[in-house]
Amino acid sequence: LNQRLGMSFFEYINRLRVTESQRCLADPAFDGQSILEIGLAAGFNSKAAYNAAFKRFSDTTPSQYRAQARANRAASAK
């Protein structure tokens, strides 16, 4: 895994967790859940760990990502 993907198993798992949380943050069905609830459900143990991994893999924070997803939904609804 380290040689093939260029990342450790831990990094690979965190990338999957971030990808899943991005899906939830962009889905209006999850608007009633807090960002922290989504991060914990994705498998992160704390807000700090979630924010650090999210920022590392997406160059934005979870709250910025959610705000942008909502703005994109509003713009496409017009």
Backbone as CSV, one residue per row, in Angstrom:
resi,resn,N_x,N_y,N_z,CA_x,CA_y,CA_z,C_x,C_y,C_z
1,LEU,0.837,-1.198,0.000,0.000,0.000,0.000,0.878,1.257,0.000
2,ASN,1.889,1.251,0.830,2.781,2.417,0.896,3.442,2.682,-0.449
3,GLN,3.944,1.639,-1.092,4.629,1.819,-2.369,3.642,2.088,-3.498
4,ARG,2.556,1.374,-3.516,1.607,1.477,-4.626,0.875,2.817,-4.649
5,LEU,0.386,3.261,-3.491,-0.393,4.495,-3.438,0.398,5.697,-2.932
6,GLY,1.583,5.430,-2.417,2.401,6.513,-1.918,1.900,7.105,-0.616
7,MET,1.178,6.320,0.155,0.682,6.779,1.446,0.572,5.596,2.394
8,SER,0.568,5.903,3.669,0.445,4.845,4.670,-1.000,4.377,4.757
9,PHE,-1.182,3.258,5.414,-2.529,2.739,5.628,-3.380,3.751,6.378
10,PHE,-2.796,4.382,7.394,-3.500,5.387,8.185,-3.961,6.551,7.306
11,GLU,-3.083,7.027,6.415,-3.453,8.113,5.504,-4.551,7.664,4.542
12,TYR,-4.455,6.442,4.060,-5.466,5.899,3.144,-6.840,5.873,3.817
13,ILE,-6.886,5.386,5.042,-8.154,5.324,5.781,-8.700,6.725,6.025
14,ASN,-7.839,7.652,6.411,-8.307,9.017,6.645,-8.820,9.665,5.365
15,ARG,-8.193,9.359,4.241,-8.692,9.886,2.965,-10.102,9.356,2.675
16,LEU,-10.314,8.080,2.925,-11.652,7.510,2.742,-12.663,8.161,3.676
17,ARG,-12.258,8.402,4.906,-13.146,9.053,5.878,-13.492,10.472,5.438
18,VAL,-12.505,11.201,4.949,-12.751,12.564,4.468,-13.683,12.538,3.266
19,THR,-13.460,11.625,2.350,-14.319,11.508,1.165,-15.766,11.232,1.562
20,GLU,-15.954,10.348,2.528,-17.312,10.045,3.000,-17.926,11.264,3.676
21,SER,-17.154,11.966,4.472,-17.718,13.138,5.143,-18.035,14.242,4.126
22,GLN,-17.245,14.364,3.070,-17.550,15.335,2.016,-18.888,15.002,1.357
23,ARG,-19.113,13.724,1.123,-20.388,13.307,0.530,-21.546,13.725,1.424
24,CYS,-21.397,13.507,2.710,-22.456,13.856,3.660,-22.631,15.368,3.783
25,LEU,-21.537,16.098,3.821,-21.624,17.553,3.941,-22.314,18.179,2.736
26,ALA,-22.185,17.571,1.580,-22.802,18.101,0.360,-24.239,17.625,0.171
27,ASP,-24.661,16.619,0.917,-25.995,16.022,0.767,-27.002,16.746,1.655
28,PRO,-28.070,17.304,1.066,-29.054,18.017,1.883,-29.739,17.125,2.924
29,ALA,-29.706,15.841,2.739,-30.295,14.926,3.719,-29.558,14.983,5.057
30,PHE,-28.323,15.493,5.058,-27.516,15.568,6.274,-27.453,16.989,6.834
31,ASP,-28.269,17.905,6.312,-28.244,19.292,6.789,-28.595,19.405,8.271
32,GLY,-29.349,18.467,8.795,-29.725,18.497,10.204,-28.638,18.011,11.140
33,GLN,-27.582,17.448,10.596,-26.475,16.961,11.424,-25.370,18.004,11.474
34,SER,-24.762,18.118,12.632,-23.642,19.053,12.755,-22.429,18.499,12.013
35,ILE,-21.496,19.377,11.739,-20.263,18.968,11.080,-19.517,17.962,11.946
36,LEU,-19.496,18.202,13.249,-18.817,17.274,14.157,-19.489,15.900,14.138
37,GLU,-20.807,15.855,14.127,-21.512,14.570,14.063,-21.124,13.802,12.804
38,ILE,-21.020,14.496,11.700,-20.633,13.851,10.442,-19.204,13.335,10.534
39,GLY,-18.311,14.121,11.096,-16.924,13.693,11.250,-16.798,12.477,12.151
40,LEU,-17.523,12.483,13.251,-17.476,11.337,14.165,-18.064,10.092,13.515
41,ALA,-19.156,10.271,12.763,-19.776,9.136,12.073,-18.853,8.559,10.992
42,ALA,-18.002,9.415,10.420,-17.065,8.949,9.404,-15.890,8.192,10.011
43,GLY,-15.744,8.263,11.339,-14.708,7.484,12.002,-13.619,8.268,12.694
44,PHE,-13.722,9.592,12.698,-12.732,10.387,13.406,-13.057,10.399,14.895
45,ASN,-12.019,10.497,15.727,-12.197,10.420,17.175,-12.375,11.771,17.847
46,SER,-12.043,12.836,17.133,-12.141,14.162,17.734,-12.314,15.215,16.643
47,LYS,-12.744,16.377,17.081,-12.907,17.498,16.162,-11.557,17.904,15.570
48,ALA,-10.519,17.919,16.410,-9.186,18.320,15.938,-8.657,17.360,14.876
49,ALA,-8.810,16.069,15.096,-8.336,15.080,14.125,-9.109,15.198,12.815
50,TYR,-10.410,15.403,12.927,-11.256,15.548,11.741,-10.854,16.776,10.935
51,ASN,-10.740,17.912,11.613,-10.391,19.146,10.907,-9.018,19.061,10.255
52,ALA,-8.053,18.484,10.948,-6.699,18.377,10.402,-6.671,17.489,9.166
53,ALA,-7.316,16.336,9.234,-7.337,15.422,8.082,-8.110,16.038,6.920
54,PHE,-9.244,16.661,7.222,-10.061,17.264,6.174,-9.258,18.341,5.447
55,LYS,-8.612,19.198,6.204,-7.817,20.280,5.614,-6.661,19.710,4.783
56,ARG,-6.058,18.645,5.269,-4.923,18.049,4.562,-5.326,17.493,3.201
57,PHE,-6.484,16.834,3.147,-6.883,16.165,1.908,-7.739,17.025,0.987
58,SER,-8.289,18.128,1.488,-9.161,18.914,0.619,-8.807,20.394,0.552
59,ASP,-7.774,20.830,1.281,-7.336,22.230,1.261,-8.426,23.213,1.686
60,THR,-9.375,22.746,2.457,-10.428,23.597,3.002,-10.899,22.982,4.317
61,THR,-11.650,23.733,5.087,-12.194,23.192,6.327,-13.552,22.556,6.053
62,PRO,-14.030,21.711,6.946,-15.355,21.121,6.748,-16.460,22.182,6.655
63,SER,-16.374,23.223,7.466,-17.418,24.251,7.418,-17.380,25.027,6.104
64,GLN,-16.188,25.313,5.601,-16.083,25.986,4.294,-16.616,25.079,3.189
65,TYR,-16.304,23.801,3.282,-16.773,22.838,2.279,-18.295,22.780,2.261
66,ARG,-18.905,22.706,3.455,-20.367,22.641,3.545,-20.995,23.923,3.009
67,ALA,-20.447,25.066,3.364,-20.977,26.339,2.883,-20.911,26.426,1.360
68,GLN,-19.809,25.984,0.788,-19.673,25.996,-0.667,-20.653,25.036,-1.325
69,ALA,-20.850,23.873,-0.738,-21.806,22.900,-1.281,-23.221,23.470,-1.247
70,ARG,-23.574,24.140,-0.168,-24.902,24.756,-0.072,-25.052,25.873,-1.095
71,ALA,-24.020,26.675,-1.274,-24.059,27.743,-2.271,-24.215,27.169,-3.676
72,ASN,-23.517,26.080,-3.954,-23.635,25.436,-5.266,-25.030,24.893,-5.492
73,ARG,-25.623,24.314,-4.440,-27.007,23.796,-4.569,-27.982,24.938,-4.829
74,ALA,-27.804,26.047,-4.111,-28.702,27.197,-4.285,-28.567,27.791,-5.681
75,ALA,-27.350,27.857,-6.178,-27.129,28.421,-7.516,-27.714,27.524,-8.597
76,SER,-27.632,26.209,-8.400,-28.168,25.294,-9.429,-29.681,25.191,-9.353
77,ALA,-30.287,25.615,-8.241,-31.738,25.561,-8.103,-32.402,26.736,-8.805
78,LYS,-31.615,27.755,-9.151,-32.180,28.942,-9.803,-32.416,28.728,-11.256
